[in-house]
Amino acid sequence: MLLTTGRVVNGSNKLDEYYHALGTETYCCSLRQDPSDQGERELIRLAADEDEYGHFCHTEAGKRSRVFCINVDPEPAGPFRPRTRSAPLYFPVHTACMHIADHFIRSIELSIFNPLVLHPDGVTSHLQLWEVLCRRFPGKPFDESSKLPEPHNYFYGEMSRCLSWEEAVETNPLMRQDPVNIPCVSQSILQNLKTLDISELEAPSSQNTASQDWYFSCFCNGQIFPWLWDLDLEVFHEKHRSGQWDWKRLAFELADKTIHEPGNTSLQLPLALRNRRRIWRLLEEARINDVSTREEERMVENRRVREQAESTTRSFRGVPPILPVPAGLPVLPRP
């Protein structure tokens, strides 16, 4: 599907238009404001299919669109050909990823831990998600890109950033797994449940039972593990009644946000569930300007290293380094 923004007016989509403002940062595009706009701005999803040329065809309207670019007219304007200065902006996303994003945003809205976990620049709504993606857009005027960078390189999902398929041998099996429709999710988690250690069984019964009951409830309330929205709670209750189980240990192991990584073998989980956790983590750690901030830091560091190297070279050649000129003094040419 394609994502863009706009307003729904009289049952039809009125898409927002974006433009590249001169003098702005590389990772930036501006929204053109229209005083006549009516209705509330929202994220709009368009069903689309990709053709062999990398263009997307809107399934509903039969319209072809380029993605990762603001398709404005690079030709000079003429008397019969006004120049297009702004256009809609489209980002392609996997339908499964957007399904997980819907669950993520819903969990944020319902979470009792909102004041503790929310980051002001994190994904807290669909428009905030768009803002994160939009600020990762590396295009310049009249440029087209096939990549949308991500500060963590998609957590071993390098191929996810392109329209074309990139090979990553270690993670290919993970990337090919459906993260939404996972059979036997509850059973796959419960296979990691261990019986209580003998020392735990010898602890005061009331205290130990209360502790384990609390950790068991973490799997049932949807607040601690919101990415496990499709658990069969009846299966969990039946397991809880069948013996003395170490729910605390399982909860701590499952709370490890790195369980999707190839080298993490702490739990036996299907690849599809690991892939879901990877996508959920991307949403958890996404921030507005997360790519541009790192890019700016990299550019500053590169500039510092280059200036240091130039200064060292000048000293080696016996040429005094260039010093900043105090304010107010004329700059004289070097002899």
C-alpha positions as CSV (number, residue, x, y, z in Angstrom):
1,M,0.0,0.0,0.0
2,L,0.9,3.7,-0.3
3,L,0.9,6.2,2.5
4,T,0.2,9.9,2.1
5,T,-1.7,12.5,4.0
6,G,-4.7,14.7,3.3
7,R,-8.3,15.3,4.2
8,V,-11.5,13.5,3.4
9,V,-13.9,16.0,1.9
10,N,-17.4,14.8,0.8
11,G,-16.3,11.2,0.7
12,S,-13.2,11.9,-1.5
13,N,-9.5,12.2,-0.6
14,K,-8.0,15.7,-1.0
15,L,-4.3,14.9,-0.8
16,D,-1.7,17.2,0.8
17,E,1.0,18.6,-1.4
18,Y,4.7,19.0,-0.4
19,Y,7.6,21.0,-1.7
20,H,11.3,21.4,-1.1
21,A,11.9,24.7,0.6
22,L,15.2,26.2,-0.5
23,G,17.9,26.4,2.2
24,T,16.3,23.7,4.3
25,E,18.1,20.5,5.6
26,T,18.7,17.5,3.4
27,Y,16.1,15.4,5.3
28,C,13.2,17.7,5.0
29,C,10.2,18.6,2.9
30,S,7.5,21.2,3.7
31,L,3.7,20.9,3.7
32,R,2.0,23.4,1.5
33,Q,-0.8,25.1,3.6
34,D,-4.1,25.8,1.8
35,P,-6.4,28.2,3.7
36,S,-9.4,26.6,1.9
37,D,-8.7,23.1,3.3
38,Q,-11.6,21.6,5.2
39,G,-11.7,18.7,7.6
40,E,-9.1,17.2,9.8
41,R,-5.7,16.2,8.3
42,E,-5.1,12.4,8.5
43,L,-3.0,9.6,7.2
44,I,-4.4,8.2,4.0
45,R,-3.8,4.6,2.8
46,L,-4.0,3.8,-0.9
47,A,-4.1,0.2,-2.2
48,A,-1.5,-0.1,-4.9
49,D,0.5,-2.6,-6.9
50,E,4.1,-2.1,-8.1
51,D,4.9,-2.4,-11.8
52,E,8.2,-3.5,-13.3
53,Y,9.5,0.1,-13.5
54,G,9.1,0.8,-9.8
55,H,5.9,2.8,-10.2
56,F,2.9,2.1,-8.1
57,C,-0.6,2.0,-9.6
58,H,-3.5,3.0,-7.3
59,T,-5.8,0.0,-7.3
60,E,-8.9,2.2,-6.8
61,A,-8.2,5.1,-9.1
62,G,-6.0,3.3,-11.7
63,K,-3.5,6.1,-11.3
64,R,0.3,5.6,-11.5
65,S,2.5,7.3,-8.9
66,R,6.2,7.6,-8.2
67,V,7.3,7.0,-4.6
68,F,10.0,8.6,-2.5
69,C,9.9,11.8,-4.5
70,I,8.0,15.0,-4.9
71,N,7.1,14.8,-8.5
72,V,7.3,18.5,-9.4
73,D,8.0,19.7,-12.9
74,P,11.8,20.5,-13.4
75,E,11.1,22.3,-16.7
76,P,11.0,26.1,-16.7
77,A,7.5,27.6,-16.8
78,G,6.1,29.0,-20.0
79,P,3.0,31.1,-21.0
80,F,1.0,27.9,-21.6
81,R,2.8,25.7,-19.1
82,P,2.8,26.8,-15.5
83,R,5.3,25.1,-13.3
84,T,4.2,22.6,-10.7
85,R,5.8,23.6,-7.4
86,S,4.3,21.0,-5.1
87,A,2.8,17.6,-5.3
88,P,1.6,14.7,-3.1
89,L,4.3,12.6,-1.5
90,Y,3.9,8.8,-1.3
91,F,5.7,6.2,0.8
92,P,5.2,2.5,0.1
93,V,4.8,0.2,3.1
94,H,4.1,-3.5,3.7
95,T,0.5,-4.1,4.6
96,A,1.6,-6.4,7.4
97,C,3.9,-3.7,8.8
98,M,1.0,-1.2,8.8
99,H,-1.2,-3.7,10.6
100,I,1.4,-3.9,13.3
101,A,1.7,-0.1,13.4
102,D,-2.1,0.1,14.0
103,H,-1.8,-2.3,17.0
104,F,1.2,-0.3,18.3
105,I,-0.6,3.1,18.2
106,R,-3.7,1.5,19.7
107,S,-1.5,0.1,22.6
108,I,-0.1,3.6,23.2
109,E,-3.5,5.1,23.4
110,L,-4.7,2.5,25.9
111,S,-1.5,2.1,27.9
112,I,-1.6,2.9,31.6
113,F,2.1,3.6,31.4
114,N,1.8,6.5,29.0
115,P,3.4,9.2,31.2
116,L,6.4,6.9,31.8
117,V,7.1,5.6,28.4
118,L,6.0,8.2,25.9
119,H,8.7,10.2,24.1
120,P,7.5,13.5,22.6
121,D,9.1,12.7,19.3
122,G,8.1,9.0,19.2
123,V,5.3,7.3,17.3
124,T,2.1,8.2,19.2
125,S,-0.4,8.5,16.4
126,H,-0.7,7.8,12.7
127,L,0.3,11.4,11.8
128,Q,3.3,11.1,14.1
129,L,4.3,8.0,12.2
130,W,4.1,9.9,8.9
131,E,6.2,12.7,10.4
132,V,8.9,10.1,11.4
133,L,8.9,8.7,7.8
134,C,8.8,12.1,6.2
135,R,11.8,13.4,8.2
136,R,13.7,10.3,6.9
137,F,13.1,11.3,3.3
138,P,16.5,12.0,1.8
139,G,15.3,13.5,-1.5
140,K,16.4,16.8,-3.0
141,P,14.4,18.7,-5.6
142,F,13.9,16.6,-8.8
143,D,15.7,13.6,-7.2
144,E,14.2,10.2,-6.9
145,S,15.3,7.7,-4.2
146,S,14.6,4.0,-3.8
147,K,15.6,3.9,-0.2
148,L,14.3,5.3,3.1
149,P,17.1,5.2,5.7
150,E,16.5,4.0,9.3
151,P,19.0,4.7,12.1
152,H,19.2,1.1,13.2
153,N,19.3,-0.3,9.6
154,Y,16.0,-1.9,10.3
155,F,17.5,-4.2,12.9
156,Y,19.0,-6.8,10.5
157,G,16.3,-6.0,7.9
158,E,18.5,-4.1,5.5
159,M,16.4,-5.3,2.5
160,S,13.3,-3.6,4.0
161,R,14.6,-0.2,3.1
162,C,14.4,-0.6,-0.6
163,L,11.8,-1.2,-3.2
164,S,14.1,-3.9,-4.7
165,W,15.0,-7.0,-2.8
166,E,18.4,-6.9,-1.1
167,E,20.1,-10.1,-0.1
168,A,21.1,-10.5,3.6
169,V,21.8,-14.2,4.0
170,E,21.6,-14.4,7.8
171,T,18.2,-12.7,8.0
172,N,16.5,-13.7,4.7
173,P,14.4,-16.4,6.4
174,L,13.3,-13.9,9.1
175,M,12.3,-11.3,6.5
176,R,10.2,-13.8,4.6
177,Q,7.9,-14.6,7.6
178,D,4.4,-13.3,7.9
179,P,4.5,-11.3,11.2
180,V,0.7,-11.0,11.5
181,N,-0.9,-14.4,10.8
182,I,1.1,-16.6,13.1
183,P,-0.3,-20.1,13.9
184,C,-0.2,-21.4,17.5
185,V,1.3,-18.2,19.0
186,S,0.3,-19.2,22.6
187,Q,1.8,-22.7,22.3
188,S,5.0,-21.3,20.8
189,I,5.5,-19.1,23.9
190,L,4.4,-21.7,26.5
191,Q,6.9,-24.2,25.2
192,N,9.5,-22.0,26.9
193,L,7.7,-22.1,30.3
194,K,9.7,-23.9,33.0
195,T,8.6,-25.3,36.3
196,L,9.5,-23.5,39.5
197,D,13.0,-24.1,40.9
198,I,13.0,-26.1,44.1
199,S,14.3,-23.1,46.1
200,E,11.3,-21.1,44.9
201,L,8.9,-23.9,45.9
202,E,10.4,-23.8,49.4
203,A,9.8,-20.1,49.8
204,P,6.8,-18.9,51.8
205,S,3.9,-20.1,49.8
206,S,1.7,-17.0,49.9
207,Q,4.5,-14.7,48.8
208,N,5.7,-17.0,46.0
209,T,2.1,-17.6,44.7
210,A,1.3,-13.9,44.7
211,S,4.5,-13.1,42.8
212,Q,3.9,-15.8,40.2
213,D,0.2,-14.8,39.8
214,W,1.3,-11.3,39.1
215,Y,3.7,-12.2,36.4
216,F,1.1,-14.6,34.9
217,S,-1.3,-11.6,34.7
218,C,1.3,-9.8,32.6
219,F,0.4,-12.1,29.8
220,C,-3.3,-11.5,30.1
221,N,-3.8,-7.8,30.6
222,G,-2.3,-6.7,27.2
223,Q,-0.3,-3.9,28.9
224,I,3.1,-5.5,29.3
225,F,3.3,-7.4,26.0
226,P,1.0,-5.5,23.7
227,W,2.8,-7.0,20.6
228,L,1.2,-10.4,21.7
229,W,-2.3,-9.2,20.9
230,D,-3.5,-12.6,19.6
231,L,-2.7,-14.8,22.6
232,D,-5.3,-17.5,23.5
233,L,-5.9,-16.6,27.1
234,E,-7.9,-19.8,27.7
235,V,-4.7,-21.8,26.8
236,F,-2.7,-19.7,29.3
237,H,-5.2,-20.1,32.1
238,E,-5.3,-23.8,31.6
239,K,-1.6,-24.0,31.7
240,H,-1.5,-21.9,34.9
241,R,-3.9,-24.2,36.6
242,S,-1.9,-27.3,35.6
243,G,1.1,-26.9,37.9
244,Q,3.7,-24.6,39.6
245,W,5.2,-22.6,36.8
246,D,8.0,-19.9,36.6
247,W,6.0,-17.2,35.0
248,K,8.4,-14.6,36.3
249,R,11.3,-16.1,34.4
250,L,9.3,-16.3,31.1
251,A,8.1,-12.7,31.5
252,F,11.7,-11.4,31.9
253,E,13.0,-13.5,29.0
254,L,10.2,-12.3,26.8
255,A,10.7,-8.7,27.8
256,D,14.2,-8.7,26.2
257,K,13.8,-6.5,23.2
258,T,16.6,-8.2,21.4
259,I,14.9,-11.6,21.1
260,H,14.5,-11.1,17.4
261,E,18.2,-10.9,16.7
262,P,19.9,-13.8,15.0
263,G,22.3,-14.5,17.8
264,N,19.7,-14.5,20.6
265,T,18.8,-18.1,21.5
266,S,17.3,-17.4,24.9
267,L,13.8,-18.5,23.7
268,Q,12.5,-20.9,21.2
269,L,10.2,-18.8,19.1
270,P,9.0,-19.1,15.5
271,L,10.7,-16.7,13.0
272,A,7.4,-15.0,12.3
273,L,7.0,-14.0,15.9
274,R,10.6,-12.8,16.0
275,N,9.9,-10.7,12.9
276,R,6.9,-9.2,14.6
277,R,9.0,-8.2,17.6
278,R,11.6,-6.7,15.3
279,I,9.0,-4.5,13.6
280,W,7.5,-3.5,17.0
281,R,10.9,-2.5,18.2
282,L,11.4,-0.3,15.1
283,L,8.2,1.5,16.1
284,E,9.3,1.8,19.8
285,E,12.6,3.4,18.9
286,A,11.5,5.6,16.0
287,R,11.9,9.3,16.6
288,I,11.3,12.4,14.5
289,N,14.6,13.6,13.0
290,D,16.3,10.4,14.1
291,V,18.1,10.0,10.7
292,S,18.8,13.6,10.1
293,T,20.3,14.1,13.6
294,R,22.7,11.2,13.0
295,E,23.6,12.4,9.5
296,E,24.3,15.9,10.8
297,E,26.5,14.5,13.6
298,R,28.4,12.4,11.0
299,M,28.9,15.5,8.7
300,V,30.2,17.5,11.7
301,E,32.6,14.8,12.6
302,N,33.8,14.4,9.0
303,R,34.4,18.1,8.8
304,R,36.4,18.1,12.0
305,V,38.6,15.2,10.9
306,R,39.1,16.9,7.5
307,E,40.1,20.2,9.1
308,Q,42.4,18.5,11.5
309,A,44.1,16.7,8.6
310,E,44.5,19.9,6.6
311,S,45.9,21.6,9.6
312,T,48.4,18.8,10.1
313,T,49.4,18.9,6.4
314,R,50.0,22.7,6.5
315,S,52.2,22.4,9.6
316,F,54.2,19.6,8.0
317,R,54.8,21.8,4.9
318,G,55.8,24.8,7.1
319,V,52.7,26.7,6.2
320,P,51.0,28.2,9.2
321,P,47.4,27.0,9.7
322,I,44.6,29.2,8.7
323,L,43.3,31.0,11.8
324,P,39.9,32.6,12.1
325,V,39.9,36.4,11.5
326,P,38.7,38.5,14.5
327,A,35.4,40.2,13.8
328,G,35.7,43.7,12.4
329,L,39.1,43.2,10.6
330,P,39.5,43.0,6.8
331,V,40.5,39.7,5.3
332,L,43.8,40.2,3.4
333,P,44.8,37.8,0.7
334,R,47.6,35.3,1.6
335,P,50.9,36.1,-0.2
